[in-house]
């Protein structure tokens, strides 16, 4: 009779075991219910936070869309087009007629004057008639034009002495 417990009856012992299991299951169930409730409240708070952020982003989008639609876009596009035009002008090596005339004027030799001057924008050539007192001045003028690296070619046409004693020479300068 070594396995007999005289202090508790078997009924009390089974009842005590049932109460401890029931107490543990109540505690576990209550814990799970509290964790679930806490998670649910956390998700509600997080969802509310996300809704506020979405509303703020929508308002920002609406504000910026209104700014863009109010003409700011036209100014931006216009500015971009002007910048592209300026960039193309800076990159182009085209010489404008007034620049060409200023260059020819700068290269004129003393004693030589222009009788006529014509700039052709399509062919980028200058046709002119130069007048001087001597052939030597015309020759110096042609040499001066040919020494300029901007000009591709300097072609001297007819050169003749007029009735007034002035030497007239036709020249074509190509760029």
N, CA, C and O atoms as a DFTB+ gen file, in Angstrom:
700 C
 N C O
     1  1       0.801      -1.158       0.000
     2  2       0.000       0.000       0.000
     3  2       0.868       1.255       0.000
     4  3       0.624       2.252       0.680
     5  1       1.835       1.122      -0.772
     6  2       2.748       2.244      -0.857
     7  2       2.184       3.364      -1.718
     8  3       2.601       4.511      -1.558
     9  1       1.281       3.088      -2.596
    10  2       0.734       4.104      -3.497
    11  2      -0.549       4.721      -2.979
    12  3      -1.252       5.357      -3.764
    13  1      -0.875       4.589      -1.809
    14  2      -2.116       5.126      -1.278
    15  2      -1.809       6.456      -0.617
    16  3      -0.881       6.585       0.181
    17  1      -2.614       7.428      -0.972
    18  2      -2.494       8.761      -0.394
    19  2      -3.630       8.910       0.599
    20  3      -4.801       8.911       0.219
    21  1      -3.290       9.032       1.853
    22  2      -4.311       9.081       2.875
    23  2      -4.762      10.511       3.144
    24  3      -5.795      10.730       3.777
    25  1      -4.030      11.436       2.689
    26  2      -4.392      12.812       2.980
    27  2      -5.462      13.346       2.033
    28  3      -6.227      14.223       2.435
    29  1      -5.554      12.861       0.800
    30  2      -6.564      13.319      -0.151
    31  2      -7.280      12.125      -0.722
    32  3      -6.696      11.064      -0.940
    33  1      -8.515      12.315      -0.952
    34  2      -9.241      11.249      -1.611
    35  2      -9.047      11.394      -3.104
    36  3      -8.637      12.459      -3.566
    37  1      -9.320      10.391      -3.846
    38  2      -9.116      10.431      -5.288
    39  2     -10.067      11.407      -5.949
    40  3      -9.759      11.945      -7.012
    41  1     -11.212      11.644      -5.342
    42  2     -12.183      12.588      -5.897
    43  2     -11.659      14.017      -5.752
    44  3     -11.772      14.829      -6.671
    45  1     -11.106      14.297      -4.626
    46  2     -10.591      15.644      -4.407
    47  2      -9.389      15.902      -5.306
    48  3      -9.201      16.994      -5.842
    49  1      -8.588      14.856      -5.448
    50  2      -7.410      15.019      -6.287
    51  2      -7.834      15.266      -7.725
    52  3      -7.254      16.163      -8.337
    53  1      -8.754      14.587      -8.306
    54  2      -9.223      14.796      -9.678
    55  2      -9.859      16.175      -9.830
    56  3      -9.685      16.841     -10.851
    57  1     -10.608      16.601      -8.790
    58  2     -11.242      17.908      -8.812
    59  2     -10.184      19.011      -8.793
    60  3     -10.321      20.019      -9.486
    61  1      -9.134      18.818      -8.001
    62  2      -8.047      19.795      -7.919
    63  2      -7.293      19.880      -9.255
    64  3      -6.911      20.963      -9.698
    65  1      -7.089      18.725      -9.879
    66  2      -6.414      18.718     -11.187
    67  2      -7.268      19.430     -12.238
    68  3      -6.746      20.151     -13.088
    69  1      -8.566      19.223     -12.171
    70  2      -9.459      19.872     -13.119
    71  2      -9.462      21.389     -12.911
    72  3      -9.451      22.154     -13.876
    73  1      -9.476      21.817     -11.644
    74  2      -9.467      23.250     -11.354
    75  2      -8.168      23.899     -11.841
    76  3      -8.217      25.013     -12.363
    77  1      -7.036      23.261     -11.694
    78  2      -5.782      23.865     -12.140
    79  2      -5.713      23.949     -13.654
    80  3      -5.207      24.932     -14.195
    81  1      -6.212      22.936     -14.344
    82  2      -6.238      22.990     -15.814
    83  2      -7.200      24.069     -16.266
    84  3      -6.906      24.813     -17.202
    85  1      -8.366      24.164     -15.600
    86  2      -9.353      25.172     -15.947
    87  2      -8.804      26.570     -15.672
    88  3      -9.011      27.486     -16.468
    89  1      -8.108      26.737     -14.555
    90  2      -7.509      28.029     -14.233
    91  2      -6.464      28.421     -15.282
    92  3      -6.388      29.578     -15.696
    93  1      -5.681      27.461     -15.694
    94  2      -4.664      27.750     -16.719
    95  2      -5.320      28.092     -18.053
    96  3      -4.875      29.028     -18.717
    97  1      -6.332      27.390     -18.460
    98  2      -6.986      27.669     -19.738
    99  2      -7.683      29.020     -19.699
   100  3      -7.706      29.731     -20.704
   101  1      -8.256      29.388     -18.546
   102  2      -8.874      30.702     -18.420
   103  2      -7.818      31.788     -18.548
   104  3      -8.039      32.804     -19.206
   105  1      -6.669      31.570     -17.918
   106  2      -5.583      32.535     -17.994
   107  2      -5.046      32.652     -19.430
   108  3      -4.807      33.762     -19.906
   109  1      -4.861      31.549     -20.104
   110  2      -4.367      31.546     -21.498
   111  2      -5.388      32.205     -22.411
   112  3      -5.025      33.027     -23.253
   113  1      -6.658      31.856     -22.256
   114  2      -7.713      32.444     -23.090
   115  2      -7.801      33.946     -22.858
   116  3      -7.925      34.716     -23.811
   117  1      -7.738      34.361     -21.616
   118  2      -7.791      35.790     -21.304
   119  2      -6.589      36.510     -21.901
   120  3      -6.730      37.610     -22.436
   121  1      -5.417      35.907     -21.816
   122  2      -4.211      36.502     -22.396
   123  2      -4.325      36.648     -23.907
   124  3      -3.986      37.689     -24.469
   125  1      -4.809      35.589     -24.559
   126  2      -4.997      35.653     -26.015
   127  2      -6.035      36.703     -26.393
   128  3      -5.869      37.415     -27.383
   129  1      -7.104      36.799     -25.608
   130  2      -8.125      37.796     -25.879
   131  2      -7.566      39.210     -25.712
   132  3      -7.860      40.085     -26.527
   133  1      -6.777      39.445     -24.684
   134  2      -6.166      40.762     -24.470
   135  2      -5.171      41.089     -25.579
   136  3      -5.149      42.220     -26.066
   137  1      -4.347      40.124     -25.988
   138  2      -3.391      40.348     -27.087
   139  2      -4.138      40.641     -28.386
   140  3      -3.750      41.543     -29.129
   141  1      -5.197      39.897     -28.670
   142  2      -5.989      40.122     -29.885
   143  2      -6.620      41.508     -29.862
   144  3      -6.602      42.219     -30.867
   145  1      -7.177      41.894     -28.720
   146  2      -7.803      43.200     -28.585
   147  2      -6.771      44.318     -28.754
   148  3      -7.042      45.322     -29.413
   149  1      -5.586      44.139     -28.156
   150  2      -4.517      45.121     -28.290
   151  2      -4.041      45.242     -29.738
   152  3      -3.800      46.346     -30.226
   153  1      -3.907      44.104     -30.420
   154  2      -3.515      44.108     -31.832
   155  2      -4.564      44.816     -32.676
   156  3      -4.235      45.594     -33.571
   157  1      -5.824      44.540     -32.382
   158  2      -6.921      45.171     -33.126
   159  2      -6.897      46.687     -32.934
   160  3      -7.037      47.434     -33.902
   161  1      -6.719      47.149     -31.690
   162  2      -6.634      48.593     -31.434
   163  2      -5.409      49.207     -32.117
   164  3      -5.482      50.320     -32.638
   165  1      -4.287      48.484     -32.116
   166  2      -3.082      48.964     -32.791
   167  2      -3.303      49.109     -34.289
   168  3      -2.864      50.088     -34.892
   169  1      -3.979      48.140     -34.888
   170  2      -4.272      48.205     -36.321
   171  2      -5.219      49.360     -36.646
   172  3      -5.077      50.013     -37.680
   173  1      -6.178      49.607     -35.767
   174  2      -7.094      50.736     -35.985
   175  2      -6.319      52.048     -35.931
   176  3      -6.535      52.933     -36.759
   177  1      -5.416      52.177     -34.957
   178  2      -4.615      53.398     -34.843
   179  2      -3.691      53.562     -36.051
   180  3      -3.541      54.669     -36.569
   181  1      -3.077      52.477     -36.500
   182  2      -2.185      52.525     -37.656
   183  2      -2.969      52.880     -38.923
   184  3      -2.496      53.662     -39.748
   185  1      -4.148      52.314     -39.074
   186  2      -5.000      52.606     -40.224
   187  2      -5.408      54.080     -40.220
   188  3      -5.428      54.725     -41.269
   189  1      -5.727      54.605     -39.052
   190  2      -6.071      56.018     -38.930
   191  2      -4.884      56.898     -39.305
   192  3      -5.048      57.918     -39.974
   193  1      -3.689      56.500     -38.874
   194  2      -2.470      57.245     -39.219
   195  2      -2.240      57.236     -40.729
   196  3      -1.887      58.260     -41.314
   197  1      -2.438      56.093     -41.348
   198  2      -2.269      55.994     -42.808
   199  2      -3.311      56.836     -43.540
   200  3      -3.001      57.463     -44.553
   201  1      -4.544      56.852     -43.033
   202  2      -5.584      57.679     -43.654
   203  2      -5.212      59.154     -43.604
   204  3      -5.415      59.879     -44.578
   205  1      -4.668      59.601     -42.472
   206  2      -4.245      61.007     -42.355
   207  2      -3.128      61.315     -43.342
   208  3      -3.116      62.386     -43.949
   209  1      -2.184      60.380     -43.509
   210  2      -1.084      60.598     -44.462
   211  2      -1.610      60.645     -45.894
   212  3      -1.151      61.458     -46.696
   213  1      -2.565      59.782     -46.220
   214  2      -3.142      59.765     -47.570
   215  2      -3.868      61.077     -47.834
   216  3      -3.769      61.628     -48.930
   217  1      -4.591      61.579     -46.851
   218  2      -5.294      62.859     -47.021
   219  2      -4.289      63.986     -47.238
   220  3      -4.500      64.853     -48.086
   221  1      -3.194      63.975     -46.471
   222  2      -2.164      65.017     -46.631
   223  2      -1.531      64.953     -48.018
   224  3      -1.312      65.990     -48.644
   225  1      -1.236      63.753     -48.505
   226  2      -0.644      63.598     -49.845
   227  2      -1.634      64.045     -50.914
   228  3      -1.241      64.698     -51.881
   229  1      -2.920      63.702     -50.753
   230  2      -3.934      64.140     -51.717
   231  2      -4.035      65.660     -51.762
   232  3      -4.159      66.245     -52.838
   233  1      -3.981      66.297     -50.596
   234  2      -4.029      67.761     -50.572
   235  2      -2.796      68.354     -51.243
   236  3      -2.904      69.348     -51.962
   237  1      -1.632      67.763     -51.022
   238  2      -0.398      68.229     -51.655
   239  2      -0.484      68.091     -53.168
   240  3      -0.081      68.992     -53.904
   241  1      -1.008      66.968     -53.628
   242  2      -1.160      66.737     -55.077
   243  2      -2.132      67.756     -55.663
   244  3      -1.883      68.313     -56.732
   245  1      -3.233      67.996     -54.967
   246  2      -4.222      68.962     -55.450
   247  2      -3.623      70.360     -55.528
   248  3      -3.851      71.082     -56.499
   249  1      -2.861      70.743     -54.515
   250  2      -2.235      72.072     -54.497
   251  2      -1.237      72.222     -55.640
   252  3      -1.241      73.228     -56.350
   253  1      -0.391      71.226     -55.811
   254  2       0.613      71.311     -56.874
   255  2      -0.020      71.226     -58.251
   256  3       0.462      71.867     -59.185
   257  1      -1.082      70.454     -58.402
   258  2      -1.785      70.397     -59.686
   259  2      -2.398      71.745     -60.016
   260  3      -2.382      72.177     -61.168
   261  1      -2.940      72.411     -59.000
   262  2      -3.517      73.732     -59.230
   263  2      -2.437      74.722     -59.638
   264  3      -2.670      75.557     -60.512
   265  1      -1.270      74.649     -59.029
   266  2      -0.163      75.536     -59.409
   267  2       0.270      75.284     -60.840
   268  3       0.536      76.222     -61.591
   269  1       0.340      74.022     -61.213
   270  2       0.768      73.675     -62.572
   271  2      -0.270      74.135     -63.585
   272  3       0.084      74.660     -64.641
   273  1      -1.525      73.946     -63.278
   274  2      -2.578      74.317     -64.219
   275  2      -2.771      75.827     -64.294
   276  3      -3.393      76.312     -65.239
   277  1      -2.264      76.573     -63.340
   278  2      -2.507      78.018     -63.312
   279  2      -1.566      78.811     -64.205
   280  3      -1.533      80.037     -64.100
   281  1      -0.820      78.187     -65.054
   282  2       0.041      78.928     -65.967
   283  2       1.507      78.794     -65.653
   284  3       2.351      79.209     -66.447
   285  1       1.823      78.231     -64.525
   286  2       3.233      78.052     -64.191
   287  2       3.899      77.129     -65.195
   288  3       5.076      77.287     -65.519
   289  1       3.133      76.168     -65.681
   290  2       3.688      75.225     -66.655
   291  2       4.046      75.953     -67.944
   292  3       5.063      75.655     -68.569
   293  1       3.213      76.903     -68.339
   294  2       3.505      77.656     -69.562
   295  2       4.795      78.446     -69.415
   296  3       5.594      78.525     -70.348
   297  1       4.995      79.033     -68.235
   298  2       6.235      79.774     -68.001
   299  2       7.426      78.833     -68.025
   300  3       8.481      79.174     -68.560
   301  1       7.262      77.644     -67.445
   302  2       8.364      76.681     -67.415
   303  2       8.697      76.226     -68.829
   304  3       9.867      76.179     -69.208
   305  1       7.680      75.893     -69.606
   306  2       7.910      75.427     -70.981
   307  2       8.506      76.545     -71.817
   308  3       9.431      76.312     -72.596
   309  1       7.984      77.766     -71.662
   310  2       8.513      78.903     -72.406
   311  2       9.979      79.141     -72.046
   312  3      10.810      79.382     -72.922
   313  1      10.286      79.074     -70.766
   314  2      11.671      79.254     -70.321
   315  2      12.560      78.157     -70.909
   316  3      13.676      78.430     -71.352
   317  1      12.062      76.913     -70.914
   318  2      12.841      75.804     -71.468
   319  2      13.100      76.018     -72.958
   320  3      14.209      75.777     -73.434
   321  1      12.091      76.466     -73.693
   322  2      12.273      76.714     -75.125
   323  2      13.274      77.842     -75.365
   324  3      14.110      77.753     -76.265
   325  1      13.189      78.898     -74.562
   326  2      14.146      79.994     -74.714
   327  2      15.561      79.539     -74.405
   328  3      16.507      79.945     -75.079
   329  1      15.713      78.694     -73.385
   330  2      17.045      78.185     -73.049
   331  2      17.595      77.314     -74.182
   332  3      18.787      77.372     -74.484
   333  1      16.739      76.512     -74.806
   334  2      17.190      75.699     -75.936
   335  2      17.596      76.578     -77.111
   336  3      18.589      76.290     -77.779
   337  1      16.843      77.648     -77.377
   338  2      17.197      78.564     -78.462
   339  2      18.529      79.242     -78.187
   340  3      19.364      79.369     -79.082
   341  1      18.724      79.673     -76.957
   342  2      19.995      80.318     -76.590
   343  2      21.133      79.326     -76.737
   344  3      22.204      79.672     -77.236
   345  1      20.906      78.089     -76.303
   346  2      21.940      77.058     -76.413
   347  2      22.292      76.804     -77.876
   348  3      23.468      76.675     -78.214
   349  1      21.289      76.730     -78.744
   350  2      21.554      76.531     -80.165
   351  2      22.307      77.712     -80.756
   352  3      23.213      77.527     -81.569
   353  1      21.944      78.913     -80.357
   354  2      22.643      80.094     -80.866
   355  2      24.100      80.109     -80.418
   356  3      24.991      80.485     -81.179
   357  1      24.330      79.695     -79.168
   358  2      25.704      79.678     -78.673
   359  2      26.539      78.604     -79.356
   360  3      27.737      78.787     -79.575
   361  1      25.910      77.489     -79.691
   362  2      26.648      76.397     -80.326
   363  2      26.845      76.625     -81.818
   364  3      27.776      76.077     -82.409
   365  1      25.983      77.426     -82.432
   366  2      26.100      77.623     -83.876
   367  2      27.300      78.511     -84.190
   368  3      27.654      79.414     -83.432
   369  1      27.894      78.226     -85.308
   370  2      29.059      79.002     -85.737
   371  2      28.682      79.974     -86.860
   372  3      29.550      80.520     -87.542
   373  1      27.394      80.176     -87.038
   374  2      26.946      81.099     -88.077
   375  2      27.356      82.521     -87.714
   376  3      27.261      82.953     -86.566
   377  1      27.808      83.218     -88.725
   378  2      28.148      84.627     -88.542
   379  2      26.981      85.429     -89.088
   380  3      26.555      85.239     -90.227
   381  1      26.485      86.306     -88.278
   382  2      25.364      87.139     -88.680
   383  2      25.882      88.251     -89.603
   384  3      27.062      88.597     -89.539
   385  1      25.017      88.818     -90.462
   386  2      25.449      89.856     -91.409
   387  2      26.129      91.049     -90.732
   388  3      27.131      91.559     -91.232
   389  1      25.589      91.489     -89.603
   390  2      26.198      92.643     -88.949
   391  2      27.580      92.299     -88.389
   392  3      28.468      93.150     -88.364
   393  1      27.764      91.054     -87.940
   394  2      29.082      90.632     -87.465
   395  2      30.070      90.579     -88.631
   396  3      31.231      90.968     -88.503
   397  1      29.579      90.090     -89.766
   398  2      30.438      90.004     -90.955
   399  2      30.848      91.402     -91.412
   400  3      32.007      91.634     -91.756
   401  1      29.900      92.323     -91.413
   402  2      30.216      93.689     -91.828
   403  2      31.228      94.318     -90.868
   404  3      32.147      95.011     -91.303
   405  1      31.063      94.081     -89.578
   406  2      32.001      94.625     -88.590
   407  2      33.396      94.037     -88.803
   408  3      34.394      94.739     -88.635
   409  1      33.476      92.750     -89.172
   410  2      34.775      92.117     -89.414
   411  2      35.433      92.703     -90.662
   412  3      36.631      92.988     -90.656
   413  1      34.659      92.882     -91.726
   414  2      35.206      93.480     -92.953
   415  2      35.654      94.912     -92.671
   416  3      36.711      95.338     -93.136
   417  1      34.862      95.642     -91.922
   418  2      35.212      97.019     -91.589
   419  2      36.523      97.075     -90.810
   420  3      37.354      97.953     -91.038
   421  1      36.696      96.139     -89.899
   422  2      37.912      96.100     -89.083
   423  2      39.151      95.775     -89.939
   424  3      40.254      96.229     -89.634
   425  1      38.962      94.989     -91.006
   426  2      40.080      94.552     -91.837
   427  2      40.381      95.503     -93.002
   428  3      41.303      95.254     -93.778
   429  1      39.624      96.568     -93.126
   430  2      39.843      97.491     -94.246
   431  2      41.187      98.213     -94.085
   432  3      41.559      98.643     -92.993
   433  1      41.888      98.329     -95.194
   434  2      43.199      98.979     -95.238
   435  2      42.979     100.473     -95.506
   436  3      42.028     100.857     -96.187
   437  1      43.858     101.298     -94.968
   438  2      43.777     102.744     -95.195
   439  2      43.931     103.028     -96.686
   440  3      44.828     102.495     -97.339
   441  1      43.071     103.851     -97.205
   442  2      43.129     104.203     -98.628
   443  2      42.157     103.395     -99.461
   444  3      41.986     103.690    -100.643
   445  1      41.507     102.378     -98.887
   446  2      40.537     101.553     -99.620
   447  2      39.171     101.797     -98.992
   448  3      39.019     101.810     -97.770
   449  1      38.180     101.990     -99.864
   450  2      36.806     102.173     -99.385
   451  2      35.883     101.232    -100.143
   452  3      36.207     100.767    -101.236
   453  1      34.720     100.956     -99.541
   454  2      33.747     100.077    -100.180
   455  2      32.780     100.902    -101.013
   456  3      32.221     101.898    -100.554
   457  1      32.599     100.456    -102.256
   458  2      31.627     101.100    -103.133
   459  2      30.275     100.399    -102.978
   460  3      29.232     101.052    -102.992
   461  1      30.293      99.057    -102.831
   462  2      29.060      98.296    -102.586
   463  2      29.399      97.082    -101.715
   464  3      30.529      96.594    -101.696
   465  1      28.384      96.622    -101.004
   466  2      28.565      95.503    -100.075
   467  2      27.260      94.720    -100.065
   468  3      26.187      95.293     -99.877
   469  1      27.355      93.407    -100.269
   470  2      26.151      92.573    -100.273
   471  2      26.472      91.250     -99.584
   472  3      27.461      90.597     -99.918
   473  1      25.638      90.855     -98.622
   474  2      25.842      89.607     -97.876
   475  2      24.713      88.657     -98.233
   476  3      23.539      89.004     -98.101
   477  1      25.067      87.453     -98.688
   478  2      24.075      86.432     -99.015
   479  2      24.051      85.421     -97.873
   480  3      25.024      84.699     -97.652
   481  1      22.934      85.372     -97.151
   482  2      22.828      84.536     -95.957
   483  2      22.813      83.048     -96.313
   484  3      23.342      82.228     -95.562
   485  1      22.211      82.694     -97.451
   486  2      22.124      81.282     -97.837
   487  2      23.489      80.707     -98.206
   488  3      23.875      79.643     -97.723
   489  1      24.206      81.411     -99.055
   490  2      25.513      80.902     -99.506
   491  2      26.640      81.341     -98.593
   492  3      27.772      80.879     -98.733
   493  1      26.335      82.237     -97.653
   494  2      27.314      82.768     -96.703
   495  2      28.517      83.372     -97.430
   496  3      29.675      83.062     -97.151
   497  1      28.182      84.243     -98.367
   498  2      29.229      84.943     -99.112
   499  2      28.970      86.446     -99.058
   500  3      27.838      86.905     -98.903
   501  1      30.063      87.187     -99.191
   502  2      30.004      88.638     -99.244
   503  2      30.523      89.062    -100.615
   504  3      31.630      88.706    -101.017
   505  1      29.707      89.820    -101.312
   506  2      30.128      90.394    -102.599
   507  2      30.311      91.886    -102.380
   508  3      29.434      92.556    -101.835
   509  1      31.463      92.403    -102.812
   510  2      31.724      93.824    -102.596
   511  2      32.576      94.397    -103.717
   512  3      33.264      93.680    -104.442
   513  1      32.502      95.717    -103.829
   514  2      33.366      96.456    -104.745
   515  2      34.197      97.375    -103.886
   516  3      33.672      98.179    -103.116
   517  1      35.520      97.245    -104.029
   518  2      36.439      98.080    -103.263
   519  2      37.043      99.122    -104.199
   520  3      37.341      98.834    -105.357
   521  1      37.217     100.331    -103.684
   522  2      37.822     101.418    -104.472
   523  2      39.070     101.912    -103.757
   524  3      39.106     102.036    -102.532
   525  1      40.113     102.196    -104.577
   526  2      41.367     102.723    -104.022
   527  2      42.017     103.616    -105.065
   528  3      41.601     103.654    -106.223
   529  1      43.038     104.326    -104.635
   530  2      43.763     105.209    -105.557
   531  2      44.774     104.431    -106.381
   532  3      45.093     104.830    -107.501
   533  1      45.293     103.308    -105.839
   534  2      46.335     102.547    -106.525
   535  2      46.024     101.054    -106.473
   536  3      45.268     100.589    -105.620
   537  1      46.627     100.311    -107.410
   538  2      46.503      98.855    -107.422
   539  2      47.152      98.256    -106.171
   540  3      46.711      97.230    -105.654
   541  1      48.190      98.911    -105.709
   542  2      48.916      98.430    -104.537
   543  2      47.999      98.375    -103.304
   544  3      48.089      97.438    -102.512
   545  1      47.121      99.370    -103.139
   546  2      46.194      99.372    -102.003
   547  2      45.192      98.216    -102.107
   548  3      44.855      97.593    -101.100
   549  1      44.723      97.934    -103.310
   550  2      43.795      96.814    -103.522
   551  2      44.505      95.499    -103.194
   552  3      43.921      94.618    -102.564
   553  1      45.764      95.369    -103.623
   554  2      46.535      94.143    -103.346
   555  2      46.721      93.965    -101.839
   556  3      46.599      92.846    -101.340
   557  1      47.010      95.026    -101.111
   558  2      47.148      94.927     -99.646
   559  2      45.806      94.530     -99.009
   560  3      45.770      93.771     -98.041
   561  1      44.718      95.050     -99.562
   562  2      43.396      94.711     -99.029
   563  2      43.101      93.227     -99.234
   564  3      42.614      92.568     -98.316
   565  1      43.380      92.707    -100.387
   566  2      43.146      91.276    -100.658
   567  2      44.014      90.425     -99.743
   568  3      43.545      89.429     -99.193
   569  1      45.272      90.807     -99.578
   570  2      46.174      90.073     -98.681
   571  2      45.653      90.110     -97.245
   572  3      45.729      89.111     -96.530
   573  1      45.135      91.235     -96.832
   574  2      44.587      91.368     -95.485
   575  2      43.377      90.447     -95.289
   576  3      43.248      89.820     -94.238
   577  1      42.490      90.358     -96.285
   578  2      41.335      89.463     -96.203
   579  2      41.778      87.997     -96.180
   580  3      41.245      87.195     -95.414
   581  1      42.757      87.653     -97.024
   582  2      43.216      86.257     -97.106
   583  2      43.932      85.809     -95.832
   584  3      43.975      84.615     -95.535
   585  1      44.487      86.744     -95.086
   586  2      45.179      86.377     -93.852
   587  2      44.197      86.054     -92.720
   588  3      44.597      85.511     -91.690
   589  1      42.939      86.380     -92.902
   590  2      41.921      86.104     -91.874
   591  2      41.492      84.643     -91.971
   592  3      41.080      84.188     -93.038
   593  1      41.585      83.898     -90.853
   594  2      41.254      82.466     -90.859
   595  2      39.748      82.210     -90.889
   596  3      39.330      81.083     -91.152
   597  1      38.928      83.219     -90.628
   598  2      37.476      83.055     -90.646
   599  2      36.969      82.837     -92.066
   600  3      35.962      82.158     -92.266
   601  1      37.653      83.403     -93.048
   602  2      37.223      83.314     -94.436
   603  2      37.769      82.040     -95.075
   604  3      38.946      81.712     -94.928
   605  1      36.891      81.324     -95.789
   606  2      37.329      80.122     -96.512
   607  2      38.100      80.515     -97.773
   608  3      39.151      79.961     -98.095
   609  1      37.533      81.488     -98.462
   610  2      38.223      81.913     -99.680
   611  2      37.929      83.377     -99.964
   612  3      36.881      83.911     -99.599
   613  1      38.892      84.006    -100.628
   614  2      38.735      85.382    -101.090
   615  2      39.023      85.346    -102.588
   616  3      40.138      85.046    -103.014
   617  1      38.003      85.656    -103.370
   618  2      38.145      85.610    -104.833
   619  2      38.080      87.051    -105.355
   620  3      37.153      87.804    -105.056
   621  1      39.084      87.396    -106.131
   622  2      39.135      88.736    -106.725
   623  2      38.619      88.617    -108.146
   624  3      39.130      87.844    -108.956
   625  1      37.586      89.411    -108.424
   626  2      37.006      89.411    -109.764
   627  2      37.738      90.402    -110.653
   628  3      38.967      90.479    -110.640
   629  1      36.996      91.131    -111.399
   630  2      37.603      92.102    -112.312
   631  2      38.136      93.295    -111.530
   632  3      37.504      93.794    -110.599
   633  1      39.311      93.728    -111.941
   634  2      39.924      94.917    -111.349
   635  2      40.238      95.870    -112.503
   636  3      40.896      95.490    -113.471
   637  1      39.766      97.098    -112.392
   638  2      39.971      98.054    -113.491
   639  2      40.117      99.462    -112.926
   640  3      39.737      99.765    -111.795
   641  1      40.690     100.300    -113.780
   642  2      40.876     101.698    -113.386
   643  2      39.772     102.496    -114.064
   644  3      39.580     102.425    -115.277
   645  1      39.059     103.254    -113.251
   646  2      37.943     104.033    -113.764
   647  2      38.401     105.317    -114.436
   648  3      39.591     105.634    -114.426
   649  1      37.455     106.066    -115.025
   650  2      37.758     107.317    -115.720
   651  2      38.238     108.403    -114.752
   652  3      38.912     109.349    -115.159
   653  1      37.891     108.264    -113.485
   654  2      38.336     109.258    -112.502
   655  2      39.680     108.894    -111.887
   656  3      40.162     109.602    -111.003
   657  1      40.298     107.794    -112.340
   658  2      41.619     107.398    -111.864
   659  2      41.564     106.456    -110.670
   660  3      42.614     106.028    -110.189
   661  1      40.393     106.124    -110.183
   662  2      40.254     105.209    -109.045
   663  2      40.273     103.768    -109.543
   664  3      39.738     103.459    -110.608
   665  1      40.889     102.903    -108.767
   666  2      40.934     101.479    -109.080
   667  2      39.724     100.823    -108.397
   668  3      39.521     100.985    -107.194
   669  1      38.926     100.083    -109.173
   670  2      37.731      99.389    -108.660
   671  2      37.955      97.898    -108.825
   672  3      38.337      97.429    -109.897
   673  1      37.714      97.158    -107.747
   674  2      37.933      95.710    -107.761
   675  2      36.710      95.019    -107.165
   676  3      36.200      95.416    -106.117
   677  1      36.246      93.959    -107.868
   678  2      35.161      93.127    -107.353
   679  2      35.772      91.993    -106.533
   680  3      36.747      91.371    -106.954
   681  1      35.187      91.724    -105.345
   682  2      35.685      90.637    -104.495
   683  2      34.520      89.842    -103.957
   684  3      33.446      90.380    -103.687
   685  1      34.755      88.522    -103.804
   686  2      33.761      87.637    -103.201
   687  2      34.472      86.900    -102.062
   688  3      35.487      86.237    -102.273
   689  1      33.931      87.029    -100.882
   690  2      34.510      86.370     -99.707
   691  2      33.532      85.298     -99.243
   692  3      32.355      85.578     -99.015
   693  1      34.025      84.072     -99.104
   694  2      33.200      82.953     -98.634
   695  2      33.549      82.630     -97.198
   696  3      34.710      82.696     -96.793
   697  1      32.536      82.283     -96.437
   698  2      32.757      81.925     -95.033
   699  2      32.829      80.419     -94.875
   700  3      33.011      79.923     -93.763
